[in-house]
Amino acid sequence: MRKRSLWASIILFVGLVGGLLGLNLGTDNTPVLGLDLKGGLSVIYATQEPADAEQLVIVRDLMRGQLESFGIAEPDVRVEGENIIVDLPGVSDQEAAFDALQVSGIVTLRPVIACGSGIPVDAAAGQATLPRADGLGECAVGAVGGTGEVFSQGSAAATIDTRNGQWVVNVDLRPDGQAIWNNLAQQCFSGAGDCPSQQLAIVLDDVIQSAPTVQTPDFPGSVQISGAFSEDEVRSLARVLNRGAFPVPVEQQRVETVSATAGQDSLDAAVIAGLIGVAIMLIFMVAYYRRLAVVIIVGLIVWGMTVFSLATFVSQATNYALTLAGATGIIVAVGVTVDTYVVFFERLKDEVRHGRSMRNAAPRSFQATWRTIVSADLVSLMASLILFWLSVGSVKGFALYLGLTTICDLLVCYFFTRPAVYLLSMTNWFDDNADHETNLGARIGATA
């Protein structure tokens, strides 16, 4: 392999990583720390009426889904007694967080009599005049015909209708809610009773969120709501429909800002302990691999720079804050990275023991071990993906950062470690005197 291409790989990769690191440090961009390291918001909710454990779990899962749909990742939502605790680590947009947590009301379904001001209503019959969420006046509505519990939990989604390219909301009906919805749909479709407008209002906290016109009397299992909606409007409506699946109403009891529970002293102690562990490992690597350990040391520095820049981007772009669990994932990944060097260098030592020169042994060793390295990292990456998919809370952070750092290991191995060892093998760094075979083995820890 030509030296020019090897140098190009090292210079371009290290230059890119160094440039990103310099840009982040120059603009004071650092990873967003989680609730246990930096603090954040903690909100306590209570139900407005008695609820059993199953209903509280449903509310917890729906609240977590709403937060994640807002882009607020890694929320810690848990049930404690009769309360629901929401911890939001490293949240930069507190207003968006509170919008996502406005879940005090129950969604109701009411036929629309007419829209406009001054329309008479019969309060005794359950009729009322309610404002529209879009600010376009108000509507007179009939009595409540159903609640948001007719919708399947979490089934509402904003999508694009492929027939006309318009934004729509699709939501599934629960088996026990289908008859309730269809009863209202038939009433509005025919314009009978309190629904001469043929519109069915979706109401949250006595505010009409949407009032679509019913275009069919029967819905077999799902509903599509269409109109001249923007993307933000349909996503907001989808959240309202998912919110309607709450089995009980909840209200906000207390909001507080949480200080770093781990504390700066604990964080410093963890960093020091980690550095001591890495230092001990590097001392062993130097004693075992001799001059090859230089590649390990420099490679770990490049890997650390890559991880820092990637962690900064991910934590700020996705709001997945770096928690102690995430830091644990990074520490575990150091072992994965060192394993990569061990696999490569052990094969290199075997090649040298069999009498091959370093120049010949280096490419042969990498070609023989690259597939093994990729396979091992893919196993770690797949485990991270499965754990991220199945877990909740801080465990997601562990899985995320373990997966990201594993990807960094592959990049550093191919674009830095490989060309670095190739280039060193072309010099007299390992065999610079007459006793070639003895000194070559000794300089890479491959003595018989």
NUGU-665571 format. One record per residue (C-alpha): residue number from 1; residue in three letters; x, y, z. Coordinates in steps of 0.5 Angstrom, whole numbers. Example, Ala and Ser with C-alpha at 12.3 -4.5 7.8 and 13.67 -1.06 7.14 Angstrom:
! NUGU-665571
R,1,ALA,25,-9,16 $
R,2,SER,27,-2,14 $
***
This chain:
! NUGU-665571
R,1,MET,0,0,0 $
R,2,ARG,3,7,-2 $
R,3,LYS,5,11,4 $
R,4,ARG,1,17,1 $
R,5,SER,-5,14,2 $
R,6,LEU,-3,12,9 $
R,7,TRP,-1,19,11 $
R,8,ALA,-8,22,8 $
R,9,SER,-12,17,12 $
R,10,ILE,-8,19,18 $
R,11,ILE,-8,26,17 $
R,12,LEU,-15,27,14 $
R,13,PHE,-18,23,20 $
R,14,VAL,-14,26,26 $
R,15,GLY,-15,33,22 $
R,16,LEU,-23,32,22 $
R,17,VAL,-23,30,29 $
R,18,GLY,-18,35,32 $
R,19,GLY,-22,40,28 $
R,20,LEU,-29,38,31 $
R,21,LEU,-26,38,38 $
R,22,GLY,-23,45,37 $
R,23,LEU,-29,48,34 $
R,24,ASN,-33,45,40 $
R,25,LEU,-28,47,45 $
R,26,GLY,-28,54,42 $
R,27,THR,-35,55,42 $
R,28,ASP,-36,52,49 $
R,29,ASN,-40,46,47 $
R,30,THR,-39,40,52 $
R,31,PRO,-44,34,53 $
R,32,VAL,-50,36,56 $
R,33,LEU,-50,33,63 $
R,34,GLY,-56,29,66 $
R,35,LEU,-60,30,72 $
R,36,ASP,-55,26,77 $
R,37,LEU,-49,30,74 $
R,38,LYS,-52,37,73 $
R,39,GLY,-59,37,75 $
R,40,GLY,-66,39,71 $
R,41,LEU,-73,39,72 $
R,42,SER,-77,35,77 $
R,43,VAL,-85,35,76 $
R,44,ILE,-90,31,81 $
R,45,TYR,-97,29,79 $
R,46,ALA,-103,27,82 $
R,47,THR,-109,24,80 $
R,48,GLN,-115,28,81 $
R,49,GLU,-119,22,82 $
R,50,PRO,-118,15,85 $
R,51,ALA,-114,10,81 $
R,52,ASP,-111,3,81 $
R,53,ALA,-104,1,80 $
R,54,GLU,-105,-1,73 $
R,55,GLN,-108,6,71 $
R,56,LEU,-102,9,74 $
R,57,VAL,-97,5,70 $
R,58,ILE,-102,7,63 $
R,59,VAL,-101,14,65 $
R,60,ARG,-94,14,66 $
R,61,ASP,-92,10,60 $
R,62,LEU,-97,16,56 $
R,63,MET,-93,21,59 $
R,64,ARG,-86,18,57 $
R,65,GLY,-89,18,50 $
R,66,GLN,-91,25,50 $
R,67,LEU,-84,27,52 $
R,68,GLU,-81,23,47 $
R,69,SER,-85,26,42 $
R,70,PHE,-83,33,44 $
R,71,GLY,-76,31,43 $
R,72,ILE,-75,31,50 $
R,73,ALA,-71,24,51 $
R,74,GLU,-69,20,57 $
R,75,PRO,-74,22,61 $
R,76,ASP,-75,19,68 $
R,77,VAL,-82,18,69 $
R,78,ARG,-84,13,75 $
R,79,VAL,-90,12,80 $
R,80,GLU,-89,13,87 $
R,81,GLY,-95,11,91 $
R,82,GLU,-101,15,88 $
R,83,ASN,-96,20,85 $
R,84,ILE,-92,20,78 $
R,85,ILE,-85,23,78 $
R,86,VAL,-82,26,72 $
R,87,ASP,-75,28,72 $
R,88,LEU,-72,31,66 $
R,89,PRO,-65,32,66 $
R,90,GLY,-61,37,62 $
R,91,VAL,-67,40,59 $
R,92,SER,-66,46,55 $
R,93,ASP,-73,48,53 $
R,94,GLN,-77,48,59 $
R,95,GLU,-83,51,56 $
R,96,ALA,-83,45,51 $
R,97,ALA,-83,40,57 $
R,98,PHE,-88,44,60 $
R,99,ASP,-92,44,54 $
R,100,ALA,-91,36,54 $
R,101,LEU,-93,35,61 $
R,102,GLN,-100,39,60 $
R,103,VAL,-104,33,61 $
R,104,SER,-109,35,67 $
R,105,GLY,-115,35,62 $
R,106,ILE,-119,29,59 $
R,107,VAL,-121,29,52 $
R,108,THR,-128,29,50 $
R,109,LEU,-132,28,44 $
R,110,ARG,-138,33,43 $
R,111,PRO,-143,34,37 $
R,112,VAL,-142,41,34 $
R,113,ILE,-149,45,33 $
R,114,ALA,-146,51,30 $
R,115,CYS,-140,56,30 $
R,116,GLY,-140,63,31 $
R,117,SER,-142,68,37 $
R,118,GLY,-148,69,40 $
R,119,ILE,-151,62,39 $
R,120,PRO,-156,60,44 $
R,121,VAL,-155,54,48 $
R,122,ASP,-159,49,53 $
R,123,ALA,-154,48,59 $
R,124,ALA,-159,44,62 $
R,125,ALA,-158,39,56 $
R,126,GLY,-151,39,57 $
R,127,GLN,-150,44,51 $
R,128,ALA,-144,49,52 $
R,129,THR,-140,55,48 $
R,130,LEU,-133,53,47 $
R,131,PRO,-127,57,44 $
R,132,ARG,-123,54,39 $
R,133,ALA,-116,53,40 $
R,134,ASP,-114,56,33 $
R,135,GLY,-117,63,36 $
R,136,LEU,-122,63,30 $
R,137,GLY,-128,64,35 $
R,138,GLU,-132,59,38 $
R,139,CYS,-137,54,37 $
R,140,ALA,-144,51,41 $
R,141,VAL,-143,44,42 $
R,142,GLY,-148,39,45 $
R,143,ALA,-147,34,51 $
R,144,VAL,-141,30,51 $
R,145,GLY,-142,23,47 $
R,146,GLY,-135,20,49 $
R,147,THR,-128,21,52 $
R,148,GLY,-121,20,49 $
R,149,GLU,-121,13,52 $
R,150,VAL,-125,11,45 $
R,151,PHE,-118,11,42 $
R,152,SER,-112,6,43 $
R,153,GLN,-107,8,47 $
R,154,GLY,-101,11,43 $
R,155,SER,-104,10,37 $
R,156,ALA,-105,17,34 $
R,157,ALA,-100,19,29 $
R,158,ALA,-98,24,24 $
R,159,THR,-97,22,17 $
R,160,ILE,-98,24,10 $
R,161,ASP,-103,22,5 $
R,162,THR,-100,19,-1 $
R,163,ARG,-106,21,-5 $
R,164,ASN,-106,28,-4 $
R,165,GLY,-99,30,0 $
R,166,GLN,-103,33,5 $
R,167,TRP,-102,32,13 $
R,168,VAL,-107,27,16 $
R,169,VAL,-108,24,23 $
R,170,ASN,-109,17,24 $
R,171,VAL,-112,14,30 $
R,172,ASP,-114,7,32 $
R,173,LEU,-121,5,36 $
R,174,ARG,-121,1,42 $
R,175,PRO,-126,-5,41 $
R,176,ASP,-130,-2,47 $
R,177,GLY,-130,5,44 $
R,178,GLN,-132,3,37 $
R,179,ALA,-139,3,38 $
R,180,ILE,-139,10,42 $
R,181,TRP,-135,13,36 $
R,182,ASN,-139,10,31 $
R,183,ASN,-146,13,34 $
R,184,LEU,-143,20,34 $
R,185,ALA,-141,19,27 $
R,186,GLN,-148,17,25 $
R,187,GLN,-151,22,28 $
R,188,CYS,-146,28,25 $
R,189,PHE,-146,24,18 $
R,190,SER,-154,25,18 $
R,191,GLY,-154,32,21 $
R,192,ALA,-159,29,27 $
R,193,GLY,-160,32,34 $
R,194,ASP,-154,36,36 $
R,195,CYS,-150,36,30 $
R,196,PRO,-153,39,25 $
R,197,SER,-146,42,22 $
R,198,GLN,-144,35,21 $
R,199,GLN,-138,36,25 $
R,200,LEU,-135,33,31 $
R,201,ALA,-131,37,36 $
R,202,ILE,-125,34,40 $
R,203,VAL,-125,38,46 $
R,204,LEU,-119,38,51 $
R,205,ASP,-120,42,58 $
R,206,ASP,-126,46,55 $
R,207,VAL,-122,48,49 $
R,208,ILE,-124,45,42 $
R,209,GLN,-118,42,39 $
R,210,SER,-121,40,32 $
R,211,ALA,-128,40,29 $
R,212,PRO,-127,35,23 $
R,213,THR,-133,34,19 $
R,214,VAL,-136,27,19 $
R,215,GLN,-135,24,12 $
R,216,THR,-138,17,13 $
R,217,PRO,-143,14,18 $
R,218,ASP,-138,8,20 $
R,219,PHE,-131,7,22 $
R,220,PRO,-129,-1,22 $
R,221,GLY,-123,0,27 $
R,222,SER,-119,7,25 $
R,223,VAL,-120,14,24 $
R,224,GLN,-117,19,19 $
R,225,ILE,-117,26,21 $
R,226,SER,-116,31,15 $
R,227,GLY,-116,38,13 $
R,228,ALA,-112,44,11 $
R,229,PHE,-107,42,17 $
R,230,SER,-99,44,18 $
R,231,GLU,-95,39,20 $
R,232,ASP,-94,42,27 $
R,233,GLU,-102,42,27 $
R,234,VAL,-103,35,26 $
R,235,ARG,-97,33,31 $
R,236,SER,-101,37,36 $
R,237,LEU,-107,34,35 $
R,238,ALA,-104,27,35 $
R,239,ARG,-101,28,42 $
R,240,VAL,-108,31,44 $
R,241,LEU,-111,24,42 $
R,242,ASN,-106,20,45 $
R,243,ARG,-107,24,51 $
R,244,GLY,-115,22,51 $
R,245,ALA,-113,15,52 $
R,246,PHE,-111,17,60 $
R,247,PRO,-115,13,64 $
R,248,VAL,-116,18,70 $
R,249,PRO,-114,26,70 $
R,250,VAL,-108,28,73 $
R,251,GLU,-106,35,76 $
R,252,GLN,-99,38,77 $
R,253,GLN,-97,38,84 $
R,254,ARG,-90,41,85 $
R,255,VAL,-85,43,80 $
R,256,GLU,-78,44,82 $
R,257,THR,-71,45,80 $
R,258,VAL,-66,39,82 $
R,259,SER,-59,40,84 $
R,260,ALA,-54,35,81 $
R,261,THR,-55,29,86 $
R,262,ALA,-48,26,84 $
R,263,GLY,-45,32,86 $
R,264,GLN,-39,35,83 $
R,265,ASP,-34,32,88 $
R,266,SER,-37,25,86 $
R,267,LEU,-36,27,79 $
R,268,ASP,-29,29,80 $
R,269,ALA,-28,22,84 $
R,270,ALA,-31,18,79 $
R,271,VAL,-26,22,73 $
R,272,ILE,-20,21,78 $
R,273,ALA,-22,13,79 $
R,274,GLY,-23,12,71 $
R,275,LEU,-16,16,69 $
R,276,ILE,-13,11,75 $
R,277,GLY,-16,5,71 $
R,278,VAL,-14,7,64 $
R,279,ALA,-7,9,67 $
R,280,ILE,-6,2,70 $
R,281,MET,-8,-1,64 $
R,282,LEU,-3,3,59 $
R,283,ILE,2,1,64 $
R,284,PHE,1,-6,63 $
R,285,MET,0,-5,55 $
R,286,VAL,7,-2,55 $
R,287,ALA,10,-7,59 $
R,288,TYR,7,-12,54 $
R,289,TYR,7,-9,47 $
R,290,ARG,13,-5,48 $
R,291,ARG,14,0,42 $
R,292,LEU,7,-2,39 $
R,293,ALA,4,1,46 $
R,294,VAL,5,8,43 $
R,295,VAL,0,6,37 $
R,296,ILE,-5,4,43 $
R,297,ILE,-4,11,47 $
R,298,VAL,-4,15,41 $
R,299,GLY,-10,11,39 $
R,300,LEU,-14,12,45 $
R,301,ILE,-13,20,45 $
R,302,VAL,-16,20,38 $
R,303,TRP,-21,15,40 $
R,304,GLY,-23,20,46 $
R,305,MET,-23,26,42 $
R,306,THR,-28,23,37 $
R,307,VAL,-32,20,43 $
R,308,PHE,-32,27,46 $
R,309,SER,-34,31,40 $
R,310,LEU,-40,25,38 $
R,311,ALA,-42,26,45 $
R,312,THR,-43,33,45 $
R,313,PHE,-47,33,38 $
R,314,VAL,-52,27,41 $
R,315,SER,-53,30,47 $
R,316,GLN,-55,37,44 $
R,317,ALA,-58,35,38 $
R,318,THR,-62,30,41 $
R,319,ASN,-63,32,49 $
R,320,TYR,-60,25,51 $
R,321,ALA,-56,28,57 $
R,322,LEU,-50,24,59 $
R,323,THR,-51,21,66 $
R,324,LEU,-47,17,70 $
R,325,ALA,-50,11,66 $
R,326,GLY,-48,14,60 $
R,327,ALA,-41,15,63 $
R,328,THR,-41,8,65 $
R,329,GLY,-42,6,58 $
R,330,ILE,-36,10,55 $
R,331,ILE,-32,7,61 $
R,332,VAL,-34,0,58 $
R,333,ALA,-33,2,51 $
R,334,VAL,-25,3,53 $
R,335,GLY,-25,-4,54 $
R,336,VAL,-28,-6,48 $
R,337,THR,-23,-1,44 $
R,338,VAL,-17,-4,48 $
R,339,ASP,-19,-11,46 $
R,340,THR,-19,-9,38 $
R,341,TYR,-11,-7,39 $
R,342,VAL,-10,-14,43 $
R,343,VAL,-13,-18,37 $
R,344,PHE,-9,-14,32 $
R,345,PHE,-3,-14,36 $
R,346,GLU,-3,-21,38 $
R,347,ARG,-4,-24,31 $
R,348,LEU,2,-19,29 $
R,349,LYS,6,-22,34 $
R,350,ASP,5,-29,31 $
R,351,GLU,7,-27,25 $
R,352,VAL,13,-24,27 $
R,353,ARG,15,-31,31 $
R,354,HIS,14,-35,25 $
R,355,GLY,20,-31,22 $
R,356,ARG,16,-25,18 $
R,357,SER,19,-18,17 $
R,358,MET,15,-13,20 $
R,359,ARG,13,-10,14 $
R,360,ASN,10,-16,11 $
R,361,ALA,7,-18,18 $
R,362,ALA,3,-12,19 $
R,363,PRO,-2,-12,13 $
R,364,ARG,-3,-19,13 $
R,365,SER,-4,-19,21 $
R,366,PHE,-10,-13,20 $
R,367,GLN,-13,-17,14 $
R,368,ALA,-13,-23,18 $
R,369,THR,-16,-20,24 $
R,370,TRP,-21,-14,21 $
R,371,ARG,-27,-19,20 $
R,372,THR,-26,-21,27 $
R,373,ILE,-26,-14,30 $
R,374,VAL,-32,-12,26 $
R,375,SER,-36,-18,28 $
R,376,ALA,-34,-17,36 $
R,377,ASP,-36,-10,35 $
R,378,LEU,-42,-11,31 $
R,379,VAL,-44,-16,37 $
R,380,SER,-43,-10,42 $
R,381,LEU,-47,-5,37 $
R,382,MET,-53,-10,37 $
R,383,ALA,-53,-11,44 $
R,384,SER,-53,-4,45 $
R,385,LEU,-59,-3,40 $
R,386,ILE,-63,-8,43 $
R,387,LEU,-62,-5,50 $
R,388,PHE,-64,2,48 $
R,389,TRP,-70,-1,44 $
R,390,LEU,-72,-5,50 $
R,391,SER,-70,0,56 $
R,392,VAL,-73,6,59 $
R,393,GLY,-70,12,63 $
R,394,SER,-62,12,64 $
R,395,VAL,-61,5,62 $
R,396,LYS,-62,8,55 $
R,397,GLY,-56,13,56 $
R,398,PHE,-52,7,58 $
R,399,ALA,-54,3,51 $
R,400,LEU,-53,9,47 $
R,401,TYR,-46,11,49 $
R,402,LEU,-44,4,49 $
R,403,GLY,-46,4,42 $
R,404,LEU,-43,10,40 $
R,405,THR,-37,9,43 $
R,406,THR,-36,2,39 $
R,407,ILE,-37,6,33 $
R,408,CYS,-32,10,34 $
R,409,ASP,-27,4,36 $
R,410,LEU,-28,2,29 $
R,411,LEU,-27,8,25 $
R,412,VAL,-21,9,29 $
R,413,CYS,-18,2,28 $
R,414,TYR,-19,3,20 $
R,415,PHE,-17,10,19 $
R,416,PHE,-12,11,24 $
R,417,THR,-9,5,28 $
R,418,ARG,-9,1,21 $
R,419,PRO,-5,6,17 $
R,420,ALA,0,8,23 $
R,421,VAL,2,1,24 $
R,422,TYR,3,0,17 $
R,423,LEU,7,6,16 $
R,424,LEU,11,4,23 $
R,425,SER,13,-2,19 $
R,426,MET,16,1,13 $
R,427,THR,21,4,18 $
R,428,ASN,27,2,22 $
R,429,TRP,22,3,29 $
R,430,PHE,22,-4,30 $
R,431,ASP,29,-7,27 $
R,432,ASP,34,-2,27 $
R,433,ASN,40,-6,28 $
R,434,ALA,44,-12,26 $
R,435,ASP,40,-17,30 $
R,436,HIS,34,-16,27 $
R,437,GLU,30,-22,29 $
R,438,THR,31,-22,36 $
R,439,ASN,30,-14,37 $
R,440,LEU,24,-14,33 $
R,441,GLY,21,-19,37 $
R,442,ALA,23,-16,43 $
R,443,ARG,21,-9,41 $
R,444,ILE,14,-11,40 $
R,445,GLY,13,-16,46 $
R,446,ALA,14,-22,41 $
R,447,THR,20,-26,44 $
R,448,ALA,19,-34,44 $
***
